[in-house]
Amino acid sequence: GVPRPERRSGVVMGDADQDAMAQDWTVGPSKEPGLALTTHFVVSYPAGTDASAAQEASRAWASEMFDSGNHGDVYDYYSVFHTDKPHPHMHVVVKRRGIERGEWLKISNRGEINYDMIRDIQVDTARRFGIDMQATPREARGLRDRPITDAEYRRAEREGRDPQPR
């Protein structure tokens, strides 16, 4: 059958539905301080990549990562695809508590799910849609600016300040 999150793929949510989901997922101030119930990913493709191919590849990436059950549990997620910059990209917010077994999504450099593995899956899914990429970290591509982490967003919110890059 079709995995649960993918069944809703393409469904446009109204403001009330988005607010209800945010409340359920505790996006924003957490019900339990220090407990992050969601993680935010940005799946980005090279400038000039065909937007339709990038959208399909990013959906395939999200499905492999979160619908397949190959990486722990099956996780619910919300995604938005953008072409507002030269590089097409998709934002994916994942509810870290699994749907089927209640396992937590854990990502660390030393764990089974790590950033190298995430990049490898993106390269593999991109290739299926005719997008040629290499799995390189930001520094290897000359990108020195570090993105603001989810933890920094939460810390800044608690402290009443703007988030700062590392």
C-alpha positions in Angstrom: 0.0 0.0 0.0 0.9 3.7 -0.2 2.7 4.9 3.0 0.6 7.2 5.2 2.3 10.5 4.7 2.6 10.0 0.9 -1.2 9.4 0.7 -1.7 13.1 1.5 0.9 14.2 -0.9 -0.2 17.2 -3.0 -3.0 18.1 -0.5 -3.2 21.8 0.0 -3.8 22.7 3.7 -5.8 25.7 4.8 -4.7 27.9 7.7 -6.9 26.1 10.2 -5.5 22.7 9.1 -1.9 24.0 9.4 -2.6 25.5 12.8 -4.1 22.2 14.0 -1.0 20.3 12.7 1.4 22.8 14.3 -0.5 22.4 17.6 -0.4 18.6 17.4 3.3 18.6 16.5 4.1 21.4 19.0 5.8 23.4 16.3 6.9 26.6 18.0 7.1 26.7 21.7 7.4 23.1 22.9 5.0 21.7 25.5 8.0 20.3 27.1 11.0 22.7 27.1 14.1 21.2 25.6 12.2 18.4 23.7 12.3 18.9 19.9 9.3 17.1 18.4 10.2 18.2 14.8 13.2 18.5 12.6 13.5 20.7 9.6 15.4 19.7 6.4 16.0 21.6 3.2 16.6 19.4 0.2 18.3 21.6 -2.4 19.4 21.1 -6.0 21.9 22.9 -8.2 20.9 26.2 -9.8 19.2 25.6 -13.2 17.9 22.2 -12.3 14.5 21.4 -13.9 12.0 22.3 -11.2 9.7 19.4 -12.0 12.5 16.9 -11.7 13.7 18.5 -8.5 10.2 18.4 -7.0 9.8 14.7 -7.9 13.3 13.9 -6.7 12.8 15.7 -3.4 9.5 13.8 -2.9 11.3 10.5 -3.6 14.0 11.5 -1.0 11.4 12.3 1.6 9.5 9.1 0.9 12.7 7.0 1.2 13.8 8.8 4.4 10.5 8.9 6.2 7.9 6.6 4.6 9.9 3.5 3.8 10.5 2.3 7.4 14.1 1.6 6.3 15.5 4.1 8.8 13.9 3.2 12.0 10.2 3.9 12.0 7.7 5.6 9.6 7.6 9.3 10.2 4.9 11.9 9.3 6.2 15.0 7.5 5.0 18.2 5.9 6.8 19.6 2.8 6.8 22.7 0.7 8.6 23.0 -2.6 10.1 26.3 -3.7 11.5 27.9 -6.8 12.0 31.3 -5.3 15.8 31.1 -5.6 18.0 29.9 -8.5 18.3 26.5 -6.8 15.0 24.6 -6.5 14.5 23.2 -3.0 12.0 21.6 -0.7 11.5 22.3 3.0 10.5 19.2 5.0 9.4 19.3 8.6 9.4 15.9 10.1 7.5 14.8 13.3 10.3 12.9 15.1 8.1 10.4 16.9 7.4 7.5 14.6 3.9 6.5 13.5 4.2 2.7 13.7 6.5 1.9 16.7 6.8 5.3 18.4 10.6 5.3 17.8 12.4 8.7 17.8 14.1 9.9 14.6 17.7 10.4 15.7 20.3 12.0 13.4 24.0 12.2 14.4 27.3 12.0 12.8 28.0 8.7 14.6 24.6 7.2 14.3 22.9 5.0 11.6 21.2 8.1 10.3 23.9 10.6 9.6 24.4 13.5 7.2 26.6 11.5 4.8 23.8 8.9 4.5 21.2 11.6 4.0 23.3 13.2 1.2 23.8 9.8 -0.4 20.1 9.1 -0.5 19.5 12.5 -2.1 22.1 11.8 -4.8 20.5 8.4 -5.5 17.0 9.8 -5.8 18.1 12.8 -7.9 19.8 10.4 -10.3 16.5 8.6 -10.9 15.1 11.9 -12.1 18.0 12.8 -14.4 19.7 15.2 -11.9 23.5 14.6 -11.6 24.8 15.5 -8.1 27.7 14.6 -5.8 27.3 13.9 -2.1 29.6 16.6 -0.8 29.4 18.5 2.5 28.9 22.3 2.4 32.5 23.1 3.1 33.7 21.0 0.1 31.4 23.2 -2.1 33.0 26.4 -0.8 30.0 27.2 1.4 31.4 28.5 4.7 28.3 30.1 6.1 26.6 27.6 8.5 22.8 27.3 8.5 21.0 28.2 11.7 20.2 24.9 13.5 16.8 23.9 14.8 18.3 23.9 18.3 19.4 27.5 17.9 15.9 28.5 16.7 14.4 27.0 19.8 17.1 28.5 22.1 16.6 32.0 20.6 12.8 31.7 21.0 13.1 30.8 24.7 15.6 33.6 25.2 13.5 36.2 23.3 16.2 37.0 20.7 16.9 36.5 17.0 18.6 33.2 16.0 22.3 33.5 15.1 24.3 31.3 12.7 27.1 29.2 14.2 
